Amino acid sequence: MNGRLLIVDDEPHIVKTMSIGLTALGYEVAAFQDAEAALREIDKDLLGEKQYDVAFIDLMMFPMNGITLMQELHRRMPDLTVVIITAHGTVDTAVAAMKLGAYDYLQKPFELRELAEFVERVVKSHAIQSNSHARSEIITNNPVYIGVLRMAERVASSQLTVLIEGETGTGKELVADYIHKQSDRRTAPIVKLNCAALSAELIESELFGHVKGAFTGALRDRIGRVEAANGGTLFLDEIGEIPPAMQAKLLRFLQNREFQRVGENETRFADVRIIAATNRDLEDAIKEGEFREDLFYRLCGVRLLIPPLRLRREDILSLAEYFVMATTKDVRLELSTEVQHALLSYEWRGNVRELENTILRAAILAGSRRSIELEDLPAHIGTSNQEILEYPNISSNGTLPLRSLEEVERDYIAQVISRTSSLEEAARVLKIDSATLWRKRKKYSL
């Protein structure tokens, strides 16, 4: 089998043509003409731990369009590579989809040979990304992020719950791994659950397990992630998406580490350290009645806020070069000056994940060349019309670039935090009270 592919398109002849052609080429194919039907089947597949490598999704579907479906799939399978299928008149929208996480787009109509070559390239890229260790290390020279990591080290061996906050793609899971590896629990497993990937009906079973006959499809006893993590760490990603009914049950577990499997009356105990992550503002979710305040305070024994990549511009080229090396181990591939300029000028709303996907794609397109050129970048990055953002350590005349008062304040506060042993000490150095420091950290995402 060359790879497991998912096809969702409401045009029957497209689904049939792609299915037959790609199956003949040795791929395992699951094809659907309805987005919601696809999601229902995928939820069943995920329960059986079946994953997909690449998804081909039609952009213009109804009632659920391709971008919405892509976002739903990424909630369930964060590492899934998504390709948007588009007609000639919707290429601009397909490019917009790439900004939201799509790897590339395939334009209709296409011939079988063209499809075969395109799919081979995409599957190769997915395999490189899956087998790469690029996500196993944290690379940063940013004082704010260094301060976050120092705080993570200090609390690693405690039993405090940790709440990691940050935008999608900033590397929250990496920080969770980092805490676990620094802790006294490092010889035990770190078990992970994406709370946004499962329905309300399935998440309790995934967390706490179930017994045979507890519900339709429960054919045998199964332990949950909590029991699997006993003695180690349980990482709950996208905690802000957990259903209200499960919030109460999770709160009870956090209070006494006791739980029951679905369909069972026996109370069990698990010695688990909880690390949670979210890209939502949970305080806003509390105000909107979508998240329990008591659960929030149980989760945030320590809060770590990861700065987005656009506020860590000193890290962009270091990360890009790391991803290049992880992709092309046998050939030294350089970033051209124009590419470096384009990478530094782009806003990276998808953060490190978007940068990684961009470099992996560019390295493949570079082929046998010794350098990545502007033409290898997606059009919206390589030909960006946005205003060039000044890189802090570079200026044409050798002087420091002019900066706003807010930028200076943000960077100075970040340096003080990174060089002091606690936030209380940082507040004393800055000669402000702790409440003022907290407000400024929130303002500047420190």
N, C-alpha and C positions, 0 to 999 in steps of 0.2 A: 504494500500500500504506500503510495507516494504522499498521502496526506488526507486529512478529513476535512471536507469542504461543505459549506452551507450555502444554499442558493435560495433567495426570496425575491420573487418577481411576479407581478400579477398578470403578465403576458404568458399564456400557456406555451406558445411556440418557443419563447426564450428559455423557459424552464426546461422544456423537453430537449431542445438543442444542446444546452449546456450540460444537462444531466447525462445524456447519451455520450457526448463527446468526451467529457471529463472522466466518466466511468471507464470508457475505452482506454484512456491514457493511464489508468491505474489508480485513480483517486477514489476514495470513498465519499459518496455524495448524498446529502440529504436535501431535498428540494421542496419548496412550498410556494403556493400562489397567494397566500394570505399571511400577513405579518403576525396577527394575533394567534393564528393557528400554529405558526412557527414557534412563537414564544411558549405556548402551552407544551408542545413536544420537547422543546429545549429544557424546560423546567423538569420534565420527566427524565431526560437524558442526564441532567446535572445530578439528580437524585441517585442515579446509577453511576455517577462520577465519569460520565462520558463528556469529553471536551471536543471543541472544533479548532482547527488551525486558522482557516481563512473563511470569511463570509462575503458573499457577493450579494449586494442589496440594491434593488431598484430604488431610485430616488423618488419617483413620482407614483406613490401608491396611495390608496384611500381605503379606510379612514386613517390608518397609521402610515405616515410617510417614512421614507428611508432614513432620514436623520433621526427621527424619534426612535425608530427601531434600532439603529446603531447605538444610540445612547442606552437603550434598554439592554441590548446585548453586552455592552461594555460593563454595565452594572453587574451582570451575571458572570461574564468572562472577561476580566480586565485585560488579559494578554491576547485576546482575539484580534487578529488582523482583519480590518474591514475594507472592502473595495466597493465603491458606489458605482452602480450601473446607471448610465445617463444617456439621454438623447442629445443630439447636437445643440438644441436650443437651451439646454439647462446646464451647460458646462460651468458657467459662473457659479451656479448653486452647488455643483459638485466640488468646486474649489473651496467654497465656503465650508462644505462638509469636511474637507481635509483639515481645515483650521480647527474643527471640533473633534478631530481624532481619526478620521478616515486615512488609510495609508495612501490610496490612489483612487483613480476612477477609470472605468472601462466604458468607452463610448459605443453606443449602438448606431448602425449595425456593425457586426464584426464577423470575420471569417474564422473557421475552425483553427487554421494554422496560427492566425494572430492570437486567438484565445489561448491556444496551447502555450505559445511563447510567453504571453503575459502571465498566465497562471504559474508557469514554472518559475518565473522571476519573483512573483509575490510569495510563493511557497518557500522559495530559497531564502528570501528576506526574513520570513517568519521563523524559519529554522535557525538562522543565524542569531536572531534576537532571542529565541527560546534557549539556545545552547550557550549564549554569551553570559559571561559573569559580570557584565557591565552594571547590573543593578545590585551587585553584592557589596559594593564599596560606596562610602560617602566621600565625595571630593568637594572640598570647599576651602577658600581663603577668605570667606566673608566673615567679618567679626560678629555679626548677629548670629549666624548659623553656628559659628564656633562656640558662642555663648550657650546656645541651645544644647550642643553636644556635651559641653562641660557640665551643664545641669543634669543631663541624662546620665552621665557617669556618676555624678554624686548620688543620685537616687536609685541607681540600678540595683543595688543589693538590698534595698529596703523592701518592705511589703506594700508600699503605697501604690494605689492605682495611678495610672498615668493616662492623661488625655492629650493626644497629639493632634494639633489643629493645623490646617493648611489647605491651600487650593489643590484641586485635582492635579496629579502629576508632579507634586513637589518632593515625593519620596517619603511619605509618612511610614510606609511599611519598612523601609530601610532603617529608620530611626527605631522602630519597634524591635527589629532584629538586633540593632546595635545595643539597645538596653538589655535584651535577653542575654547576649553574648558577654556583657560586662557583669551580669548578675551571678548570684550564688546558684541559680537554677540552670546555668548554661549547659550542664550535662544532661538535663531533661529536655523534652521536646518543647518547641514553640508551635502551637497549633493555631491555625488562622481560620477565620470565618468572615466572609463578606456579607454583612447584614442586608445589603441592598440586593443581593443576588437571589434571594429566596422569597417565596410568598409567605404570608402570615401563617399559613397552615403548616408549612414545612420547617420554619425556622426553629420552633420549639423542639422538634425531633432532632434537628441538626445540632442544637446546643446540648440538649439533655438526654438524647437517645430515646428509644422506644422499645416496647416488648412486642412479641409476635401477636398479631391480631388487633393491635391498638387502633388501626385504621386500615382502610382499603389499600392494599399494596404492601402492608407491613407483614412480610412473609417470614421474618425471623427476628430475633432480638438483635438490637444494634446499639452500641454505645454511642454517646454524643461527643462533641468536641470537648466538653468540660471534662469528662472522664479520660479522654485521650490525652489531655494536657495535665493530668494529675502529677503534681510535683514540679511542673514547669510553668509555662506562660501561655495564656490564652489571648490572642490578638483579635479584637473585634473591629473590623474595618467598616467604615460608613455607619457608625453607631447611630447617627442622626436619622437613619432610615428604618430603625427597628420599630415594628408595629406597637401601638399603645398597649395592647394586652400583654405583649412580651416584655414591655418595659417594667411592668409590675413584677413579673416572675424573675427577671434579671436582677431587679433591685433586691428581692428576697435572697437570691443567691449571693449577691455582694455583701449582704449583711451578715450571713452566717455560714456561707459556703455549703449550704445544704440544697438538695434538689431531688426531684423525682423524674424517672423516665416516663414518657407519655404512655398511658395505659397501665401504670403500676402505682401501688400505694406505698411501696417501700421507700423510705427516705435514705438518701445516699449523701456522702460527703466527698468533696474534692479539694485538695490543697493546690490552689491555682492562683497565680498572680495575673491580674487583669491589666492589659494595655488596650486602650480604645483609640480610634482615630475618626476624624470627621472633616469634611470640607464645608460643612454648614456652620453658621453661627448659632450654636445651641441656645444661647441666651435669647436670641430673636425667636427661635422655635418654642422656647418656654412661654414667651409673651403671646405667641399665636396659639398656645394650647396644644402644640404638637409634640412636646417633650416634657417629661416629668422633671420638676425642679429638684426633688429629692434624689432622683437617679443622677442628675447632672452633678450634684455636689458629692455623691458617692464616687463618681468616675474621676473627678478632677482633684485627686489628692495632689497631683502635680500637673500643671498645664504647660505644654511645650508648643510654641507657635513657630512653624517653619516658614521662613520668608520665601515669597515667590521668586522665580528666576529673574524676573525683570528688576528686582531689587538686589540681585546678586550678580551683577554684570561681570565682575572680576572672575566669576566661575565659568562663564560661557565657553571660552576657548579651551580651558582645561578639560571641561567635560566633553566637548566636541572631540578633542584629540584622544581622550580616553576611549570614547566610543569607536573612533576610527581604528585604534589599535586592537580593540576587542573584536572588531569585525574582520580586519585584514591582518591576521597574525603573521603571514608569510611575506607580505609585501608592505613596504613602508609607503604609506599614502599621505600626502601633504594636503593641507588646506590652503588654497590660493589666497592671495591678499584680498581679492574681491570677495571671496567666500567669507573670510574672517570679518570683513567690514559688514557684509550682509547679516551674518549671525549676530554681531554686536548691535546692529540697528533694529533688529526685529524684537517684538514685544514678548513673545513666547507665552501666550495665554494658556497653552497646554503644558507649560513649565518643562521640567527635565524630561518627562516622557515624550513630549513633542520634539524636543531637541534630539533625543535618542533615535526616534523613528525617522527624523529628517536625515540624520547622519547615516543610518543604516541604508536608507533608500539611496542616498547620494553615492555611497561607497559602491553599491551594486551598479549604478548607472555609470560610474566612472570607468568600469571595465578594466582594461589593461593599462589605462593611463596612470601616471605616477602621482597625480594630484586631483583633488576634487575641485571642479570649476563651477562657476555661477550657473551654468546650464544644467548641472546635476541637482540643483536645489529646486523644490517646488516653486512654481511661478510667483505665488504670493509672498515668498520669502526673497527669492533672488531678484525680483523686480519691484520690491516694495516701494511705494510712493510716500511712505510715512516719513516724518521728519527724523533725521538722523539723531539718535540719542547719544550724547557724549559719554564716552567710556572714561571713568574717573581718572585713570592713570595715563591717559594718552592725550596729547595736544600737539598741534602742528608746529608750534613755536617753542615747545619744551617747557611751557609754564602750566601750572594747574588751571583747569577750566573754571570759569566762574560758576558758582553754585548758589542756590537759594538758601535762605536762612533755615528753612525747614530741613533741607538736605543735610546741612552742617549739623543741626541739632540731632537729627536721627542718627547720623554716623557717630557723633560723639557719645550719645547715650549708649549706643551699641557697643562701643569700645569700652566704656566704663563697666557695663554689664559683663562683658567677656573677661575683664581683668579683676573682677571682685568675686568674693566667695559666696555672696548671697545678694538677693535683691534689696534687703535691708541695708547692707553695706553700700550698695550702689546708690541708694537714695541718700545716704549720709554724704558720700563723696560729691554727689550732684547738688547737695544742700536743698533737697526737696523732700516732701513727705512721701510715704509709700503709696498713698492713694493717687498722688499726682504722677508718680512714676508708672503706676499701673495704667492710668489713662493715656500717658504718652506711649507706652509699649503697645497698647491696643491701637492707637492712632497710626503708629509707624509699622505695625505688624512685627514687633520685636519679640 
